[in-house]
Amino acid sequence: TNNNMRKVIARRLTESKSSVPHFYSTVEIELDNILALRKKLAAKDIKVSVNDLIIRGSALALRDVPEINASYSKSGVKMSDS
């Protein structure tokens, strides 16, 4: 059932959170241009969220600078192919 699936998901998320190292990075950014673009799009009945635009920008940055798609491992920095 849906309830059992939710329990499994919750358990696995908890396991992941406690067994895998996590680190968080916070950056303050100026959103004036994003908010202006969102307003222009809204005037054309195109609804996008700030999150939509940030994800789009992240995807374009990853495409243009694939070296940022990396992770840390015991042997050092591991570059991802995708």
All heavy atoms as a GROMACS GRO file, in nm:
protein
  636
    1THR      N    1   0.083  -0.119   0.000
    1THR     CA    2   0.000   0.000   0.000
    1THR      C    3   0.087   0.125   0.000
    1THR      O    4   0.208   0.119   0.024
    1THR     CB    5  -0.093   0.002   0.124
    1THR    OG1    6  -0.013   0.018   0.240
    1THR    CG2    7  -0.180  -0.121   0.131
    2ASN      N    8   0.023   0.237  -0.022
    2ASN     CA    9   0.093   0.364  -0.026
    2ASN      C   10   0.159   0.393   0.109
    2ASN      O   11   0.269   0.446   0.114
    2ASN     CB   12  -0.005   0.475  -0.065
    2ASN     CG   13   0.065   0.603  -0.104
    2ASN    OD1   14   0.183   0.604  -0.134
    2ASN    ND2   15  -0.009   0.711  -0.103
    3ASN      N   16   0.090   0.357   0.217
    3ASN     CA   17   0.144   0.382   0.351
    3ASN      C   18   0.272   0.303   0.376
    3ASN      O   19   0.367   0.355   0.433
    3ASN     CB   20   0.038   0.347   0.456
    3ASN     CG   21   0.073   0.406   0.591
    3ASN    OD1   22   0.136   0.509   0.600
    3ASN    ND2   23   0.034   0.335   0.695
    4ASN      N   24   0.276   0.176   0.332
    4ASN     CA   25   0.397   0.095   0.347
    4ASN      C   26   0.512   0.153   0.265
    4ASN      O   27   0.627   0.153   0.309
    4ASN     CB   28   0.371  -0.050   0.307
    4ASN     CG   29   0.288  -0.123   0.411
    4ASN    OD1   30   0.288  -0.086   0.527
    4ASN    ND2   31   0.218  -0.226   0.368
    5MET      N   32   0.481   0.200   0.145
    5MET     CA   33   0.584   0.259   0.060
    5MET      C   34   0.643   0.383   0.128
    5MET      O   35   0.764   0.402   0.128
    5MET     CB   36   0.527   0.296  -0.077
    5MET     CG   37   0.632   0.353  -0.170
    5MET     SD   38   0.580   0.376  -0.340
    5MET     CE   39   0.432   0.471  -0.322
    6ARG      N   40   0.560   0.464   0.186
    6ARG     CA   41   0.608   0.584   0.257
    6ARG      C   42   0.698   0.546   0.374
    6ARG      O   43   0.798   0.612   0.400
    6ARG     CB   44   0.490   0.668   0.306
    6ARG     CG   45   0.417   0.739   0.194
    6ARG     CD   46   0.302   0.822   0.252
    6ARG     NE   47   0.232   0.890   0.148
    6ARG     CZ   48   0.259   1.014   0.106
    6ARG    NH1   49   0.357   1.080   0.161
    6ARG    NH2   50   0.190   1.069   0.011
    7LYS      N   51   0.663   0.439   0.445
    7LYS     CA   52   0.745   0.394   0.557
    7LYS      C   53   0.882   0.349   0.508
    7LYS      O   54   0.985   0.379   0.569
    7LYS     CB   55   0.676   0.280   0.631
    7LYS     CG   56   0.559   0.325   0.716
    7LYS     CD   57   0.494   0.206   0.785
    7LYS     CE   58   0.370   0.247   0.861
    7LYS     NZ   59   0.302   0.132   0.923
    8VAL      N   60   0.886   0.276   0.397
    8VAL     CA   61   1.013   0.229   0.341
    8VAL      C   62   1.097   0.348   0.297
    8VAL      O   63   1.217   0.355   0.324
    8VAL     CB   64   0.989   0.131   0.223
    8VAL    CG1   65   1.118   0.103   0.150
    8VAL    CG2   66   0.926   0.002   0.274
    9ILE      N   67   1.034   0.444   0.229
    9ILE     CA   68   1.106   0.563   0.184
    9ILE      C   69   1.162   0.638   0.305
    9ILE      O   70   1.280   0.678   0.306
    9ILE     CB   71   1.015   0.654   0.099
    9ILE    CG1   72   0.984   0.587  -0.034
    9ILE    CG2   73   1.078   0.791   0.078
    9ILE    CD1   74   0.875   0.656  -0.115
   10ALA      N   75   1.082   0.657   0.408
   10ALA     CA   76   1.128   0.728   0.528
   10ALA      C   77   1.244   0.654   0.594
   10ALA      O   78   1.344   0.716   0.634
   10ALA     CB   79   1.013   0.743   0.626
   11ARG      N   80   1.236   0.522   0.602
   11ARG     CA   81   1.342   0.444   0.664
   11ARG      C   82   1.472   0.456   0.585
   11ARG      O   83   1.580   0.479   0.639
   11ARG     CB   84   1.301   0.297   0.675
   11ARG     CG   85   1.405   0.210   0.744
   11ARG     CD   86   1.357   0.068   0.769
   11ARG     NE   87   1.283   0.007   0.661
   11ARG     CZ   88   1.338  -0.054   0.555
   11ARG    NH1   89   1.469  -0.062   0.545
   11ARG    NH2   90   1.264  -0.108   0.461
   12ARG      N   91   1.460   0.447   0.453
   12ARG     CA   92   1.580   0.454   0.370
   12ARG      C   93   1.643   0.593   0.371
   12ARG      O   94   1.765   0.607   0.368
   12ARG     CB   95   1.548   0.410   0.227
   12ARG     CG   96   1.523   0.260   0.223
   12ARG     CD   97   1.513   0.208   0.084
   12ARG     NE   98   1.491   0.064   0.085
   12ARG     CZ   99   1.452  -0.004  -0.019
   12ARG    NH1  100   1.429   0.057  -0.134
   12ARG    NH2  101   1.434  -0.135  -0.011
   13LEU      N  102   1.560   0.695   0.374
   13LEU     CA  103   1.614   0.831   0.384
   13LEU      C  104   1.688   0.850   0.515
   13LEU      O  105   1.796   0.909   0.520
   13LEU     CB  106   1.503   0.934   0.370
   13LEU     CG  107   1.450   0.960   0.229
   13LEU    CD1  108   1.326   1.047   0.233
   13LEU    CD2  109   1.556   1.023   0.143
   14THR      N  110   1.631   0.797   0.622
   14THR     CA  111   1.695   0.806   0.753
   14THR      C  112   1.827   0.730   0.753
   14THR      O  113   1.928   0.779   0.803
   14THR     CB  114   1.601   0.751   0.862
   14THR    OG1  115   1.480   0.826   0.861
   14THR    CG2  116   1.664   0.761   0.999
   15GLU      N  117   1.828   0.610   0.695
   15GLU     CA  118   1.952   0.532   0.686
   15GLU      C  119   2.058   0.608   0.607
   15GLU      O  120   2.174   0.613   0.647
   15GLU     CB  121   1.925   0.396   0.619
   15GLU     CG  122   1.848   0.299   0.704
   15GLU     CD  123   1.805   0.174   0.628
   15GLU    OE1  124   1.839   0.162   0.507
   15GLU    OE2  125   1.737   0.090   0.687
   16SER      N  126   2.018   0.664   0.494
   16SER     CA  127   2.112   0.737   0.410
   16SER      C  128   2.170   0.856   0.486
   16SER      O  129   2.289   0.883   0.481
   16SER     CB  130   2.043   0.785   0.283
   16SER     OG  131   2.123   0.876   0.213
   17LYS      N  132   2.084   0.927   0.554
   17LYS     CA  133   2.126   1.047   0.626
   17LYS      C  134   2.225   1.014   0.737
   17LYS      O  135   2.314   1.091   0.766
   17LYS     CB  136   2.002   1.117   0.683
   17LYS     CG  137   2.027   1.255   0.732
   17LYS     CD  138   2.053   1.348   0.618
   17LYS     CE  139   2.058   1.489   0.669
   17LYS     NZ  140   2.112   1.579   0.574
   18SER      N  141   2.209   0.895   0.798
   18SER     CA  142   2.296   0.862   0.910
   18SER      C  143   2.422   0.787   0.867
   18SER      O  144   2.518   0.782   0.942
   18SER     CB  145   2.218   0.780   1.014
   18SER     OG  146   2.174   0.659   0.956
   19SER      N  147   2.424   0.727   0.750
   19SER     CA  148   2.539   0.645   0.710
   19SER      C  149   2.627   0.708   0.602
   19SER      O  150   2.738   0.662   0.580
   19SER     CB  151   2.492   0.507   0.663
   19SER     OG  152   2.414   0.520   0.545
   20VAL      N  153   2.579   0.812   0.537
   20VAL     CA  154   2.655   0.876   0.429
   20VAL      C  155   2.691   1.018   0.473
   20VAL      O  156   2.605   1.092   0.518
   20VAL     CB  157   2.571   0.881   0.299
   20VAL    CG1  158   2.645   0.955   0.190
   20VAL    CG2  159   2.532   0.742   0.255
   21PRO      N  160   2.819   1.055   0.460
   21PRO     CA  161   2.857   1.192   0.499
   21PRO      C  162   2.786   1.296   0.413
   21PRO      O  163   2.769   1.277   0.293
   21PRO     CB  164   3.008   1.196   0.473
   21PRO     CG  165   3.051   1.057   0.456
   21PRO     CD  166   2.932   0.978   0.414
   22HIS      N  167   2.743   1.402   0.474
   22HIS     CA  168   2.676   1.511   0.404
   22HIS      C  169   2.748   1.641   0.436
   22HIS      O  170   2.804   1.656   0.544
   22HIS     CB  171   2.531   1.524   0.449
   22HIS     CG  172   2.442   1.416   0.402
   22HIS    ND1  173   2.444   1.289   0.456
   22HIS    CD2  174   2.349   1.413   0.305
   22HIS    CE1  175   2.354   1.214   0.396
   22HIS    NE2  176   2.296   1.287   0.303
   23PHE      N  177   2.748   1.733   0.342
   23PHE     CA  178   2.792   1.868   0.372
   23PHE      C  179   2.701   1.963   0.296
   23PHE      O  180   2.643   1.929   0.195
   23PHE     CB  181   2.941   1.890   0.337
   23PHE     CG  182   2.967   1.910   0.191
   23PHE    CD1  183   2.974   2.038   0.137
   23PHE    CD2  184   2.986   1.801   0.108
   23PHE    CE1  185   2.999   2.056   0.003
   23PHE    CE2  186   3.011   1.819  -0.027
   23PHE     CZ  187   3.018   1.946  -0.080
   24TYR      N  188   2.686   2.080   0.350
   24TYR     CA  189   2.595   2.177   0.293
   24TYR      C  190   2.672   2.304   0.260
   24TYR      O  191   2.765   2.342   0.332
   24TYR     CB  192   2.482   2.208   0.392
   24TYR     CG  193   2.402   2.085   0.426
   24TYR    CD1  194   2.437   2.005   0.534
   24TYR    CD2  195   2.296   2.046   0.346
   24TYR    CE1  196   2.365   1.891   0.564
   24TYR    CE2  197   2.224   1.932   0.374
   24TYR     CZ  198   2.258   1.855   0.484
   24TYR     OH  199   2.188   1.741   0.512
   25SER      N  200   2.633   2.366   0.154
   25SER     CA  201   2.696   2.489   0.111
   25SER      C  202   2.585   2.592   0.092
   25SER      O  203   2.481   2.563   0.034
   25SER     CB  204   2.770   2.466  -0.021
   25SER     OG  205   2.823   2.586  -0.067
   26THR      N  206   2.607   2.709   0.144
   26THR     CA  207   2.509   2.816   0.132
   26THR      C  208   2.573   2.934   0.061
   26THR      O  209   2.686   2.971   0.092
   26THR     CB  210   2.460   2.859   0.271
   26THR    OG1  211   2.405   2.746   0.338
   26THR    CG2  212   2.355   2.967   0.261
   27VAL      N  213   2.500   2.988  -0.034
   27VAL     CA  214   2.549   3.103  -0.109
   27VAL      C  215   2.436   3.205  -0.119
   27VAL      O  216   2.321   3.169  -0.144
   27VAL     CB  217   2.591   3.061  -0.252
   27VAL    CG1  218   2.636   3.180  -0.333
   27VAL    CG2  219   2.700   2.956  -0.247
   28GLU      N  220   2.469   3.328  -0.098
   28GLU     CA  221   2.371   3.434  -0.119
   28GLU      C  222   2.389   3.488  -0.260
   28GLU      O  223   2.502   3.513  -0.304
   28GLU     CB  224   2.390   3.547  -0.018
   28GLU     CG  225   2.348   3.508   0.122
   28GLU     CD  226   2.347   3.626   0.217
   28GLU    OE1  227   2.328   3.741   0.171
   28GLU    OE2  228   2.364   3.601   0.336
   29ILE      N  229   2.277   3.500  -0.332
   29ILE     CA  230   2.285   3.551  -0.468
   29ILE      C  231   2.183   3.663  -0.487
   29ILE      O  232   2.081   3.669  -0.418
   29ILE     CB  233   2.260   3.441  -0.573
   29ILE    CG1  234   2.123   3.377  -0.554
   29ILE    CG2  235   2.368   3.336  -0.567
   29ILE    CD1  236   2.083   3.284  -0.665
   30GLU      N  237   2.213   3.749  -0.581
   30GLU     CA  238   2.122   3.857  -0.616
   30GLU      C  239   2.021   3.802  -0.718
   30GLU      O  240   2.060   3.749  -0.822
   30GLU     CB  241   2.201   3.972  -0.677
   30GLU     CG  242   2.120   4.095  -0.702
   30GLU     CD  243   2.206   4.209  -0.754
   30GLU    OE1  244   2.306   4.243  -0.688
   30GLU    OE2  245   2.173   4.260  -0.862
   31LEU      N  246   1.894   3.811  -0.687
   31LEU     CA  247   1.790   3.754  -0.772
   31LEU      C  248   1.719   3.856  -0.859
   31LEU      O  249   1.620   3.822  -0.925
   31LEU     CB  250   1.685   3.682  -0.686
   31LEU     CG  251   1.730   3.557  -0.613
   31LEU    CD1  252   1.619   3.504  -0.525
   31LEU    CD2  253   1.774   3.452  -0.711
   32ASP      N  254   1.767   3.978  -0.864
   32ASP     CA  255   1.696   4.083  -0.937
   32ASP      C  256   1.668   4.044  -1.082
   32ASP      O  257   1.556   4.060  -1.131
   32ASP     CB  258   1.775   4.214  -0.934
   32ASP     CG  259   1.788   4.271  -0.793
   32ASP    OD1  260   1.720   4.220  -0.702
   32ASP    OD2  261   1.867   4.366  -0.774
   33ASN      N  262   1.769   3.990  -1.152
   33ASN     CA  263   1.749   3.954  -1.293
   33ASN      C  264   1.653   3.836  -1.309
   33ASN      O  265   1.572   3.833  -1.401
   33ASN     CB  266   1.883   3.922  -1.360
   33ASN     CG  267   1.970   4.045  -1.375
   33ASN    OD1  268   1.922   4.158  -1.374
   33ASN    ND2  269   2.100   4.024  -1.387
   34ILE      N  270   1.663   3.741  -1.219
   34ILE     CA  271   1.571   3.626  -1.224
   34ILE      C  272   1.428   3.672  -1.199
   34ILE      O  273   1.335   3.630  -1.268
   34ILE     CB  274   1.613   3.517  -1.124
   34ILE    CG1  275   1.734   3.441  -1.178
   34ILE    CG2  276   1.499   3.421  -1.093
   34ILE    CD1  277   1.786   3.332  -1.086
   35LEU      N  278   1.410   3.759  -1.100
   35LEU     CA  279   1.275   3.807  -1.069
   35LEU      C  280   1.218   3.891  -1.184
   35LEU      O  281   1.099   3.883  -1.215
   35LEU     CB  282   1.276   3.886  -0.938
   35LEU     CG  283   1.311   3.804  -0.814
   35LEU    CD1  284   1.319   3.894  -0.691
   35LEU    CD2  285   1.213   3.690  -0.792
   36ALA      N  286   1.304   3.968  -1.250
   36ALA     CA  287   1.260   4.048  -1.365
   36ALA      C  288   1.220   3.957  -1.481
   36ALA      O  289   1.116   3.979  -1.545
   36ALA     CB  290   1.369   4.145  -1.408
   37LEU      N  291   1.299   3.853  -1.506
   37LEU     CA  292   1.264   3.758  -1.612
   37LEU      C  293   1.133   3.687  -1.580
   37LEU      O  294   1.047   3.671  -1.667
   37LEU     CB  295   1.377   3.656  -1.630
   37LEU     CG  296   1.348   3.541  -1.728
   37LEU    CD1  297   1.320   3.594  -1.868
   37LEU    CD2  298   1.465   3.443  -1.728
   38ARG      N  299   1.118   3.647  -1.457
   38ARG     CA  300   0.995   3.578  -1.414
   38ARG      C  301   0.873   3.669  -1.435
   38ARG      O  302   0.767   3.624  -1.479
   38ARG     CB  303   1.009   3.538  -1.268
   38ARG     CG  304   0.903   3.447  -1.218
   38ARG     CD  305   0.943   3.393  -1.081
   38ARG     NE  306   0.837   3.311  -1.032
   38ARG     CZ  307   0.757   3.344  -0.932
   38ARG    NH1  308   0.775   3.458  -0.869
   38ARG    NH2  309   0.660   3.264  -0.894
   39LYS      N  310   0.888   3.796  -1.405
   39LYS     CA  311   0.779   3.892  -1.424
   39LYS      C  312   0.744   3.908  -1.572
   39LYS      O  313   0.627   3.912  -1.609
   39LYS     CB  314   0.819   4.027  -1.362
   39LYS     CG  315   0.706   4.126  -1.352
   39LYS     CD  316   0.751   4.248  -1.274
   39LYS     CE  317   0.636   4.343  -1.252
   39LYS     NZ  318   0.676   4.458  -1.170
   40LYS      N  319   0.848   3.915  -1.658
   40LYS     CA  320   0.826   3.924  -1.804
   40LYS      C  321   0.751   3.801  -1.855
   40LYS      O  322   0.659   3.812  -1.935
   40LYS     CB  323   0.958   3.934  -1.878
   40LYS     CG  324   1.017   4.069  -1.891
   40LYS     CD  325   1.149   4.055  -1.967
   40LYS     CE  326   1.189   4.180  -2.038
   40LYS     NZ  327   1.318   4.163  -2.107
   41LEU      N  328   0.794   3.685  -1.810
   41LEU     CA  329   0.731   3.561  -1.853
   41LEU      C  330   0.587   3.553  -1.803
   41LEU      O  331   0.497   3.509  -1.876
   41LEU     CB  332   0.811   3.440  -1.806
   41LEU     CG  333   0.950   3.424  -1.869
   41LEU    CD1  334   1.028   3.314  -1.798
   41LEU    CD2  335   0.939   3.395  -2.018
   42ALA      N  336   0.564   3.596  -1.680
   42ALA     CA  337   0.429   3.594  -1.624
   42ALA      C  338   0.335   3.684  -1.704
   42ALA      O  339   0.217   3.652  -1.721
   42ALA     CB  340   0.432   3.637  -1.477
   43ALA      N  341   0.388   3.796  -1.758
   43ALA     CA  342   0.307   3.886  -1.840
   43ALA      C  343   0.261   3.818  -1.969
   43ALA      O  344   0.162   3.857  -2.029
   43ALA     CB  345   0.385   4.013  -1.872
   44LYS      N  346   0.335   3.712  -2.010
   44LYS     CA  347   0.299   3.635  -2.129
   44LYS      C  348   0.228   3.505  -2.090
   44LYS      O  349   0.221   3.411  -2.169
   44LYS     CB  350   0.425   3.601  -2.209
   44LYS     CG  351   0.497   3.722  -2.262
   44LYS     CD  352   0.623   3.682  -2.335
   44LYS     CE  353   0.701   3.803  -2.383
   44LYS     NZ  354   0.821   3.764  -2.456
   45ASP      N  355   0.178   3.499  -1.966
   45ASP     CA  356   0.110   3.381  -1.912
   45ASP      C  357   0.199   3.257  -1.908
   45ASP      O  358   0.152   3.145  -1.922
   45ASP     CB  359  -0.020   3.351  -1.987
   45ASP     CG  360  -0.130   3.449  -1.951
   45ASP    OD1  361  -0.129   3.498  -1.836
   45ASP    OD2  362  -0.216   3.475  -2.037
   46ILE      N  363   0.329   3.278  -1.891
   46ILE     CA  364   0.423   3.168  -1.874
   46ILE      C  365   0.461   3.166  -1.727
   46ILE      O  366   0.524   3.259  -1.677
   46ILE     CB  367   0.547   3.185  -1.963
   46ILE    CG1  368   0.507   3.193  -2.110
   46ILE    CG2  369   0.646   3.073  -1.939
   46ILE    CD1  370   0.620   3.232  -2.203
   47LYS      N  371   0.419   3.060  -1.659
   47LYS     CA  372   0.443   3.052  -1.515
   47LYS      C  373   0.566   2.965  -1.488
   47LYS      O  374   0.569   2.848  -1.522
   47LYS     CB  375   0.322   2.994  -1.445
   47LYS     CG  376   0.201   3.084  -1.453
   47LYS     CD  377   0.084   3.027  -1.376
   47LYS     CE  378  -0.035   3.119  -1.387
   47LYS     NZ  379  -0.149   3.067  -1.311
   48VAL      N  380   0.667   3.027  -1.428
   48VAL     CA  381   0.786   2.954  -1.385
   48VAL      C  382   0.820   3.000  -1.243
   48VAL      O  383   0.795   3.115  -1.207
   48VAL     CB  384   0.908   2.975  -1.478
   48VAL    CG1  385   0.884   2.919  -1.615
   48VAL    CG2  386   0.946   3.121  -1.486
   49SER      N  387   0.876   2.909  -1.167
   49SER     CA  388   0.918   2.945  -1.032
   49SER      C  389   1.064   2.988  -1.032
   49SER      O  390   1.137   2.963  -1.129
   49SER     CB  391   0.898   2.825  -0.938
   49SER     OG  392   0.991   2.723  -0.970
   50VAL      N  393   1.105   3.051  -0.925
   50VAL     CA  394   1.246   3.086  -0.909
   50VAL      C  395   1.327   2.957  -0.913
   50VAL      O  396   1.433   2.951  -0.976
   50VAL     CB  397   1.269   3.165  -0.778
   50VAL    CG1  398   1.417   3.181  -0.749
   50VAL    CG2  399   1.201   3.300  -0.785
   51ASN      N  400   1.278   2.853  -0.849
   51ASN     CA  401   1.347   2.724  -0.848
   51ASN      C  402   1.364   2.671  -0.991
   51ASN      O  403   1.470   2.618  -1.024
   51ASN     CB  404   1.270   2.624  -0.762
   51ASN     CG  405   1.351   2.501  -0.732
   51ASN    OD1  406   1.462   2.511  -0.681
   51ASN    ND2  407   1.297   2.386  -0.765
   52ASP      N  408   1.260   2.683  -1.075
   52ASP     CA  409   1.272   2.640  -1.215
   52ASP      C  410   1.389   2.709  -1.284
   52ASP      O  411   1.466   2.645  -1.356
   52ASP     CB  412   1.144   2.674  -1.294
   52ASP     CG  413   1.022   2.596  -1.251
   52ASP    OD1  414   1.038   2.484  -1.197
   52ASP    OD2  415   0.910   2.647  -1.271
   53LEU      N  416   1.401   2.838  -1.262
   53LEU     CA  417   1.508   2.914  -1.328
   53LEU      C  418   1.645   2.879  -1.271
   53LEU      O  419   1.744   2.873  -1.346
   53LEU     CB  420   1.479   3.063  -1.316
   53LEU     CG  421   1.351   3.108  -1.390
   53LEU    CD1  422   1.316   3.252  -1.354
   53LEU    CD2  423   1.367   3.093  -1.540
   54ILE      N  424   1.654   2.855  -1.142
   54ILE     CA  425   1.782   2.816  -1.082
   54ILE      C  426   1.824   2.678  -1.134
   54ILE      O  427   1.941   2.657  -1.168
   54ILE     CB  428   1.774   2.819  -0.928
   54ILE    CG1  429   1.765   2.966  -0.883
   54ILE    CG2  430   1.894   2.749  -0.865
   54ILE    CD1  431   1.740   2.985  -0.736
   55ILE      N  432   1.730   2.586  -1.144
   55ILE     CA  433   1.762   2.453  -1.197
   55ILE      C  434   1.807   2.464  -1.342
   55ILE      O  435   1.904   2.400  -1.384
   55ILE     CB  436   1.643   2.356  -1.181
   55ILE    CG1  437   1.626   2.324  -1.033
   55ILE    CG2  438   1.660   2.231  -1.264
   55ILE    CD1  439   1.503   2.244  -1.000
   56ARG      N  440   1.740   2.545  -1.420
   56ARG     CA  441   1.779   2.566  -1.560
   56ARG      C  442   1.921   2.622  -1.568
   56ARG      O  443   2.004   2.576  -1.647
   56ARG     CB  444   1.679   2.659  -1.628
   56ARG     CG  445   1.718   2.710  -1.764
   56ARG     CD  446   1.688   2.613  -1.871
   56ARG     NE  447   1.711   2.675  -2.000
   56ARG     CZ  448   1.752   2.612  -2.106
   56ARG    NH1  449   1.768   2.482  -2.103
   56ARG    NH2  450   1.773   2.676  -2.218
   57GLY      N  451   1.950   2.722  -1.486
   57GLY     CA  452   2.083   2.781  -1.484
   57GLY      C  453   2.189   2.681  -1.442
   57GLY      O  454   2.299   2.676  -1.498
   58SER      N  455   2.155   2.596  -1.345
   58SER     CA  456   2.249   2.492  -1.300
   58SER      C  457   2.276   2.393  -1.411
   58SER      O  458   2.391   2.351  -1.432
   58SER     CB  459   2.192   2.420  -1.178
   58SER     OG  460   2.174   2.509  -1.072
   59ALA      N  461   2.172   2.353  -1.483
   59ALA     CA  462   2.188   2.258  -1.593
   59ALA      C  463   2.276   2.317  -1.704
   59ALA      O  464   2.363   2.249  -1.758
   59ALA     CB  465   2.052   2.218  -1.648
   60LEU      N  466   2.254   2.443  -1.735
   60LEU     CA  467   2.336   2.508  -1.839
   60LEU      C  468   2.482   2.521  -1.794
   60LEU      O  469   2.574   2.502  -1.873
   60LEU     CB  470   2.278   2.645  -1.874
   60LEU     CG  471   2.142   2.642  -1.944
   60LEU    CD1  472   2.087   2.783  -1.959
   60LEU    CD2  473   2.151   2.571  -2.078
   61ALA      N  474   2.502   2.552  -1.665
   61ALA     CA  475   2.639   2.560  -1.613
   61ALA      C  476   2.707   2.424  -1.620
   61ALA      O  477   2.825   2.415  -1.657
   61ALA     CB  478   2.637   2.612  -1.469
   62LEU      N  479   2.634   2.320  -1.587
   62LEU     CA  480   2.691   2.185  -1.593
   62LEU      C  481   2.726   2.147  -1.736
   62LEU      O  482   2.829   2.086  -1.762
   62LEU     CB  483   2.592   2.084  -1.534
   62LEU     CG  484   2.636   1.939  -1.529
   62LEU    CD1  485   2.764   1.922  -1.450
   62LEU    CD2  486   2.526   1.854  -1.468
   63ARG      N  487   2.641   2.185  -1.829
   63ARG     CA  488   2.670   2.158  -1.970
   63ARG      C  489   2.794   2.233  -2.016
   63ARG      O  490   2.880   2.179  -2.084
   63ARG     CB  491   2.550   2.201  -2.057
   63ARG     CG  492   2.571   2.176  -2.206
   63ARG     CD  493   2.475   2.252  -2.292
   63ARG     NE  494   2.501   2.396  -2.276
   63ARG     CZ  495   2.419   2.490  -2.319
   63ARG    NH1  496   2.305   2.459  -2.376
   63ARG    NH2  497   2.448   2.618  -2.303
   64ASP      N  498   2.806   2.359  -1.975
   64ASP     CA  499   2.916   2.443  -2.021
   64ASP      C  500   3.047   2.418  -1.947
   64ASP      O  501   3.155   2.441  -2.001
   64ASP     CB  502   2.879   2.591  -2.008
   64ASP     CG  503   2.764   2.631  -2.101
   64ASP    OD1  504   2.732   2.553  -2.194
   64ASP    OD2  505   2.705   2.738  -2.079
   65VAL      N  506   3.037   2.372  -1.823
   65VAL     CA  507   3.157   2.346  -1.740
   65VAL      C  508   3.142   2.208  -1.676
   65VAL      O  509   3.112   2.195  -1.558
   65VAL     CB  510   3.175   2.455  -1.631
   65VAL    CG1  511   3.308   2.438  -1.558
   65VAL    CG2  512   3.162   2.594  -1.689
   66PRO      N  513   3.160   2.101  -1.755
   66PRO     CA  514   3.136   1.966  -1.703
   66PRO      C  515   3.229   1.928  -1.588
   66PRO      O  516   3.199   1.836  -1.512
   66PRO     CB  517   3.158   1.876  -1.824
   66PRO     CG  518   3.236   1.957  -1.922
   66PRO     CD  519   3.202   2.100  -1.894
   67GLU      N  520   3.338   2.000  -1.569
   67GLU     CA  521   3.431   1.970  -1.460
   67GLU      C  522   3.368   1.989  -1.322
   67GLU      O  523   3.418   1.936  -1.223
   67GLU     CB  524   3.556   2.058  -1.469
   67GLU     CG  525   3.639   2.036  -1.594
   67GLU     CD  526   3.585   2.111  -1.717
   67GLU    OE1  527   3.498   2.200  -1.702
   67GLU    OE2  528   3.630   2.080  -1.828
   68ILE      N  529   3.258   2.064  -1.315
   68ILE     CA  530   3.194   2.084  -1.184
   68ILE      C  531   3.113   1.962  -1.140
   68ILE      O  532   3.071   1.954  -1.027
   68ILE     CB  533   3.105   2.210  -1.181
   68ILE    CG1  534   2.989   2.200  -1.279
   68ILE    CG2  535   3.187   2.334  -1.204
   68ILE    CD1  536   2.891   2.315  -1.270
   69ASN      N  537   3.095   1.865  -1.231
   69ASN     CA  538   3.020   1.743  -1.197
   69ASN      C  539   3.118   1.641  -1.139
   69ASN      O  540   3.164   1.551  -1.207
   69ASN     CB  541   2.949   1.687  -1.320
   69ASN     CG  542   2.852   1.577  -1.284
   69ASN    OD1  543   2.816   1.559  -1.168
   69ASN    ND2  544   2.809   1.504  -1.384
   70ALA      N  545   3.151   1.658  -1.012
   70ALA     CA  546   3.250   1.573  -0.947
   70ALA      C  547   3.206   1.544  -0.805
   70ALA      O  548   3.119   1.612  -0.750
   70ALA     CB  549   3.386   1.643  -0.947
   71SER      N  550   3.266   1.442  -0.747
   71SER     CA  551   3.238   1.408  -0.608
   71SER      C  552   3.367   1.363  -0.542
   71SER      O  553   3.465   1.328  -0.609
   71SER     CB  554   3.132   1.299  -0.599
   71SER     OG  555   3.175   1.183  -0.666
   72TYR      N  556   3.366   1.364  -0.411
   72TYR     CA  557   3.483   1.319  -0.336
   72TYR      C  558   3.472   1.170  -0.308
   72TYR      O  559   3.365   1.118  -0.281
   72TYR     CB  560   3.493   1.394  -0.202
   72TYR     CG  561   3.524   1.540  -0.219
   72TYR    CD1  562   3.426   1.636  -0.203
   72TYR    CD2  563   3.652   1.582  -0.252
   72TYR    CE1  564   3.453   1.771  -0.219
   72TYR    CE2  565   3.681   1.717  -0.268
   72TYR     CZ  566   3.581   1.809  -0.251
   72TYR     OH  567   3.609   1.942  -0.267
   73SER      N  568   3.585   1.100  -0.316
   73SER     CA  569   3.592   0.959  -0.281
   73SER      C  570   3.718   0.937  -0.200
   73SER      O  571   3.799   1.029  -0.183
   73SER     CB  572   3.592   0.871  -0.406
   73SER     OG  573   3.714   0.885  -0.476
   74LYS      N  574   3.737   0.815  -0.151
   74LYS     CA  575   3.856   0.785  -0.071
   74LYS      C  576   3.984   0.807  -0.150
   74LYS      O  577   4.087   0.842  -0.094
   74LYS     CB  578   3.850   0.642  -0.019
   74LYS     CG  579   3.746   0.620   0.086
   74LYS     CD  580   3.745   0.478   0.135
   74LYS     CE  581   3.637   0.460   0.239
   74LYS     NZ  582   3.630   0.326   0.292
   75SER      N  583   3.976   0.786  -0.281
   75SER     CA  584   4.097   0.800  -0.364
   75SER      C  585   4.115   0.941  -0.419
   75SER      O  586   4.209   0.969  -0.490
   75SER     CB  587   4.092   0.699  -0.480
   75SER     OG  588   3.978   0.722  -0.560
   76GLY      N  589   4.025   1.031  -0.388
   76GLY     CA  590   4.036   1.169  -0.434
   76GLY      C  591   3.910   1.214  -0.504
   76GLY      O  592   3.802   1.159  -0.485
   77VAL      N  593   3.922   1.317  -0.585
   77VAL     CA  594   3.807   1.370  -0.657
   77VAL      C  595   3.774   1.281  -0.774
   77VAL      O  596   3.861   1.245  -0.854
   77VAL     CB  597   3.834   1.515  -0.706
   77VAL    CG1  598   3.718   1.568  -0.787
   77VAL    CG2  599   3.863   1.606  -0.589
   78LYS      N  600   3.647   1.242  -0.784
   78LYS     CA  601   3.602   1.155  -0.893
   78LYS      C  602   3.518   1.238  -0.990
   78LYS      O  603   3.418   1.296  -0.953
   78LYS     CB  604   3.517   1.040  -0.837
   78LYS     CG  605   3.464   0.949  -0.945
   78LYS     CD  606   3.371   0.843  -0.885
   78LYS     CE  607   3.313   0.763  -1.000
   78LYS     NZ  608   3.190   0.697  -0.963
   79MET      N  609   3.564   1.245  -1.114
   79MET     CA  610   3.491   1.318  -1.217
   79MET      C  611   3.383   1.228  -1.275
   79MET      O  612   3.406   1.111  -1.300
   79MET     CB  613   3.586   1.362  -1.328
   79MET     CG  614   3.705   1.446  -1.281
   79MET     SD  615   3.659   1.596  -1.195
   79MET     CE  616   3.585   1.689  -1.326
   80SER      N  617   3.265   1.284  -1.294
   80SER     CA  618   3.154   1.209  -1.353
   80SER      C  619   3.146   1.233  -1.502
   80SER      O  620   3.178   1.342  -1.550
   80SER     CB  621   3.023   1.248  -1.288
   80SER     OG  622   3.026   1.217  -1.151
   81ASP      N  623   3.106   1.130  -1.576
   81ASP     CA  624   3.096   1.140  -1.722
   81ASP      C  625   2.967   1.207  -1.767
   81ASP      O  626   2.957   1.258  -1.878
   81ASP     CB  627   3.107   1.002  -1.787
   81ASP     CG  628   3.244   0.941  -1.764
   81ASP    OD1  629   3.343   1.015  -1.755
   81ASP    OD2  630   3.252   0.817  -1.756
   82SER      N  631   2.865   1.202  -1.685
   82SER     CA  632   2.735   1.254  -1.730
   82SER      C  633   2.697   1.378  -1.654
   82SER      O  634   2.752   1.413  -1.556
   82SER     CB  635   2.628   1.149  -1.713
   82SER     OG  636   2.620   1.107  -1.579
   0.00000   0.00000   0.00000
